Amino acid sequence: MLELNLVPESYFRAKRMARILAAAIGGGILLSAMLAMFYIYTMSQISNLKGDISRVELEKTKYAKTLADIELLNSKTKAVEERLKSIDELQEQQALWILLVDDFGKCVPNNLWVISLNNKKEAGGTRTFTCSGISLFKEVIADLLVRLNSSKFYRNVSLSTMAETTSAGLRAYNFRITFTSIEDNKVLPPRLVGIKEAGKTGILEGTYVNMAYGCSLSKFEGWTISDKTPLPNMLAVITRDRKQNSGKFSPNVTLASERLKEQFKNSKEYALSVEESLKKTVKGYGRISEREIFIKNLRCYETVIIFRSPSRLESGKQLEIKQRRVYFVKNNTGFVISCTDAASGFESGWEDFESIINTFRVL
């Protein structure tokens, strides 16, 4: 059968265009719906972020005072550290001048009077000194020159001027001398090994360091140090070299430490508590003096006691012993430095004891 399609081509074109238009409109509606959903989601996220920002701002306001306090504390800590550093430098300079002036004083002979002593620091850490004075004898002035030249701290001594004068009706001589010191860093004793520098408990370069207790103590020239001690709470013992010992007793310095079972307000309270125990157990105990002292900014308490101990050389005899005890308390830990010698030689060894005590450090 023969079929004829009498529908014009324009009809089919119009139908196709209608389908395309419908698809385009549907796609547009779908795209618009998707964009609307994306917009709503974005706005929701923005709203959530604004809420988070508001909460953060609220928290920031809430902790603003705390943050300000922390910042103030940090600034104060920094200021304290700078001041402590300045104090260390001043103490080092103080030690330098004590050594230099003490040695100069030992060089000044009798019948000579120093009128002025000035110094000027030079490059390399040396100092040029100018000293003026008066003496009744030329030989005494010459003696001063010889002594300064023999000093371990001074060199290049020369007589600048010397003129005859009259003082109280007596013939005298005005003089001016110049000399230089050795470098400052050679005058001062070697720098102590820091606790943090040691890394472990033991003896390093003449310094005993205990990492558990966070403390250290150094020996002095002419002394030896050991961590082999007879008592468990005794950390280190420092003894004078045998060749320098004299008499029937060997001077020693010990460092002891203990974890305290009771709280003490300060070093004095701890010291007096220990002293009461010593009073009951040590034969012939007597307290000579007590005072508060500072060791490198550590507030300590010191007592000097006397007691009797059996002589190791003479059987049946008792030796009179003096002991200087320095107490310090920190973080429920007690430290005791004991400097011991026979009563007859105690005062002569005071300077060495002082030098060793001043090396005590606690973290």
C-alpha positions in Angstrom: 0.0 0.0 0.0 1.4 3.4 -0.9 1.3 6.0 1.9 1.8 9.7 1.3 3.0 12.1 4.1 1.2 15.2 3.4 2.3 17.0 6.7 4.6 19.9 5.7 8.2 20.0 6.8 7.7 23.2 8.8 5.4 21.3 11.1 8.2 19.0 12.1 10.7 21.9 12.5 8.3 23.7 14.8 7.8 20.5 16.8 11.6 20.1 17.2 12.0 23.7 18.2 9.2 23.2 20.8 11.1 20.2 22.3 14.4 22.2 22.4 12.7 25.2 23.9 11.1 23.0 26.6 14.4 21.3 27.4 16.1 24.7 27.6 13.4 26.0 29.9 13.6 22.9 32.1 17.4 23.2 32.2 17.2 26.8 33.2 14.7 26.0 35.9 17.0 23.2 37.2 20.0 25.5 37.1 18.1 28.2 38.9 17.1 25.7 41.6 20.6 24.5 42.0 21.9 28.1 42.2 19.2 28.9 44.7 20.2 25.9 46.8 23.9 26.8 46.5 23.1 30.4 47.6 21.1 29.2 50.6 23.9 26.8 51.6 26.5 29.6 51.2 24.4 32.0 53.2 24.1 29.3 55.9 27.8 28.8 56.0 28.4 32.6 56.2 25.9 32.7 59.0 27.7 29.9 60.8 31.0 31.6 60.3 29.6 34.9 61.6 28.4 32.9 64.7 31.8 31.4 65.1 33.4 34.8 64.8 31.0 36.2 67.4 31.9 33.4 69.8 35.6 33.9 69.2 35.3 37.6 69.8 33.3 36.9 73.0 36.0 34.4 74.1 38.7 36.9 73.2 37.0 39.6 75.3 36.6 37.1 78.1 40.3 36.1 78.2 41.6 39.6 77.3 42.6 40.3 80.9 44.3 36.9 81.2 46.2 37.5 78.0 47.2 41.0 79.3 48.3 39.5 82.6 50.4 36.9 80.8 52.0 39.6 78.6 52.7 41.7 81.7 54.2 38.7 83.5 56.4 37.9 80.5 57.6 41.5 80.4 58.3 41.5 84.1 60.1 38.2 83.8 62.3 39.6 81.0 63.0 42.7 83.1 63.9 40.5 86.1 66.2 38.4 84.0 67.9 41.6 82.7 68.4 42.9 86.2 69.8 39.5 87.4 72.2 39.6 84.5 73.2 43.2 85.5 73.7 42.0 89.1 75.9 39.1 87.9 78.0 41.6 85.9 78.3 43.9 88.9 79.2 41.1 91.2 81.8 39.9 88.8 83.3 43.5 88.6 83.1 43.6 92.4 85.1 40.4 92.7 87.6 41.8 90.2 88.2 44.9 92.2 88.4 43.0 95.5 91.2 40.9 94.0 93.1 43.8 92.5 92.8 46.2 95.4 93.6 43.4 97.9 96.7 42.4 96.1 97.8 46.1 95.7 97.3 46.6 99.5 99.5 43.6 100.2 102.2 45.2 98.0 102.2 48.5 100.0 105.1 48.5 102.5 105.2 50.2 105.9 106.2 53.9 106.0 104.5 54.6 102.7 101.2 56.3 102.2 99.1 56.1 99.0 97.3 59.4 98.2 95.5 58.3 95.0 95.1 55.3 92.8 93.5 55.8 89.4 93.0 53.4 86.5 92.1 53.5 82.8 90.8 50.5 80.9 92.8 49.7 77.8 92.0 47.6 74.7 92.3 43.9 75.4 91.0 44.0 78.9 94.1 45.4 80.6 94.2 48.5 82.9 96.8 51.2 83.3 97.1 52.4 86.9 98.6 55.6 88.2 99.5 55.7 91.9 100.7 58.8 93.8 101.9 58.9 97.4 104.5 59.9 99.9 107.2 58.1 101.9 109.9 59.1 104.3 112.4 56.8 102.6 113.5 56.3 99.0 114.2 52.6 99.8 110.5 52.1 100.7 109.4 53.5 97.3 111.8 51.1 95.6 110.4 48.3 97.7 106.9 49.1 96.4 108.2 48.9 92.8 109.8 45.5 93.5 106.6 44.1 95.1 104.3 45.3 92.3 106.7 43.8 89.7 106.5 40.5 91.6 102.7 40.5 91.9 100.7 38.0 89.9 98.3 40.7 88.8 100.6 43.7 87.9 103.4 44.3 85.4 105.3 47.1 83.6 105.9 49.0 86.8 107.8 52.3 86.4 108.6 55.3 88.5 107.2 58.4 86.8 108.3 61.1 89.2 109.9 61.4 92.7 110.5 64.8 94.4 111.8 65.7 97.8 109.4 67.6 100.1 108.8 68.3 103.8 106.0 66.7 105.8 105.5 67.6 109.5 109.1 69.0 109.6 110.5 65.8 108.2 112.1 65.2 104.9 109.9 63.0 102.7 109.5 62.1 99.0 106.4 62.5 96.8 106.2 59.9 94.1 104.1 58.8 91.2 104.3 55.4 89.6 102.5 53.7 86.7 101.8 50.1 86.1 99.4 47.8 84.2 97.3 44.9 85.3 96.9 41.6 83.5 93.6 41.0 81.5 90.5 41.2 83.6 89.4 37.7 82.6 92.7 36.4 83.9 92.3 38.1 87.3 88.9 36.6 87.9 88.7 32.9 88.7 87.6 30.5 85.9 83.9 30.6 85.1 81.9 27.9 86.9 80.3 25.1 84.9 76.6 25.7 84.8 74.2 23.1 86.0 72.5 22.9 82.6 75.8 22.7 80.9 76.9 19.6 82.7 74.2 17.4 81.3 74.5 14.7 83.9 75.3 14.2 87.6 79.0 14.1 88.4 82.2 16.2 88.5 83.1 18.4 85.6 86.1 20.8 85.6 86.2 20.9 89.4 82.5 21.4 89.8 80.1 18.8 91.3 76.7 18.9 89.6 73.6 17.0 90.7 70.8 17.0 88.1 68.2 15.3 90.4 68.5 18.1 93.0 69.5 20.8 90.5 72.5 22.0 92.5 76.2 22.4 92.1 79.3 23.3 94.2 82.9 24.0 93.0 86.3 23.4 94.6 88.8 26.2 95.2 92.5 26.2 94.2 94.5 23.9 96.5 91.4 21.7 97.2 90.2 18.4 95.7 86.6 17.4 95.1 84.9 13.9 95.2 81.4 12.5 94.9 82.4 9.4 96.8 80.9 10.2 100.2 80.4 8.2 103.5 76.7 9.1 103.9 73.8 8.7 101.5 72.5 12.3 101.8 76.0 13.7 101.4 76.4 14.6 97.7 80.0 15.8 97.5 83.1 16.4 99.7 85.8 18.9 99.1 89.1 18.5 101.0 92.3 20.6 101.1 95.3 19.0 99.3 97.4 17.0 101.7 100.6 19.0 101.1 98.7 22.1 102.3 97.4 20.5 105.5 98.9 21.3 108.8 97.9 20.2 112.3 95.9 17.2 113.4 92.7 17.8 111.3 92.1 17.9 107.6 89.7 20.8 106.7 86.8 19.8 104.5 83.6 21.2 102.9 80.6 18.9 102.3 77.4 19.4 100.4 74.3 17.5 101.6 70.7 17.5 100.5 67.4 15.9 101.5 63.8 15.8 100.5 61.9 17.4 103.4 58.9 15.7 104.9 57.6 18.9 106.5 57.2 22.3 105.1 59.5 25.1 106.1 58.8 28.8 105.4 62.4 29.7 104.8 66.0 28.7 105.2 66.2 30.0 108.8 63.3 27.8 109.9 65.0 24.8 108.4 68.4 25.7 109.9 67.0 26.0 113.4 65.2 22.7 113.1 68.4 20.9 112.1 70.4 22.7 114.8 68.0 21.5 117.5 68.7 17.9 116.4 72.4 18.6 116.4 72.2 20.0 119.9 70.8 16.7 121.1 73.2 14.4 119.2 76.5 16.2 118.9 78.9 16.1 121.8 79.9 19.5 123.2 77.6 21.3 120.8 77.6 25.1 121.1 76.3 27.8 118.7 78.7 30.6 118.2 76.8 32.8 115.7 73.9 32.8 113.3 72.9 35.2 110.5 71.1 35.5 107.1 73.4 35.6 104.1 73.0 35.7 100.3 74.8 33.4 97.9 74.2 34.6 94.3 70.7 35.9 95.1 69.9 32.8 97.2 68.6 33.7 100.7 70.4 31.3 103.0 70.9 31.0 106.7 74.3 30.5 108.3 75.4 29.1 111.7 78.8 28.7 113.2 79.0 25.9 115.8 81.6 24.3 118.0 81.8 20.7 119.2 84.2 17.9 120.2 85.3 15.0 118.1 87.6 12.0 118.9 91.2 12.6 117.6 92.2 10.1 115.0 95.9 10.5 115.8 95.8 10.6 119.6 93.8 7.8 121.2 91.4 8.8 123.9 91.7 12.5 123.2 89.1 15.0 122.0 89.6 17.7 119.3 87.7 20.9 119.5 86.1 21.4 116.1 84.4 24.5 114.5 81.9 24.2 111.7 80.3 26.8 109.5 76.9 25.5 108.2 75.0 27.2 105.4 71.3 26.2 104.9 69.0 26.7 101.9 65.5 25.5 101.2 63.8 25.3 97.8 60.8 23.3 96.5 60.6 21.2 99.7 64.3 20.3 99.4 66.9 21.2 102.0 70.6 21.9 101.2 73.4 22.1 103.8 77.0 23.2 103.1 79.3 22.3 106.1 82.8 23.8 106.4 84.8 22.0 109.1 88.2 22.5 110.6 90.0 22.2 114.0 89.1 25.3 116.1 92.8 26.3 116.1 92.9 26.6 112.3 89.4 27.6 111.5 89.8 31.3 111.2 92.9 31.0 108.9 90.8 28.9 106.5 87.8 31.2 106.5 88.7 32.8 103.1 88.9 29.4 101.4 85.6 28.4 102.9 84.0 31.6 101.7 85.3 31.1 98.2 83.8 27.6 98.0 80.5 28.6 99.6 80.1 31.3 97.0 80.2 28.7 94.2 76.9 27.1 95.4 74.2 27.2 92.8 70.6 25.9 92.6 68.2 25.8 89.7 
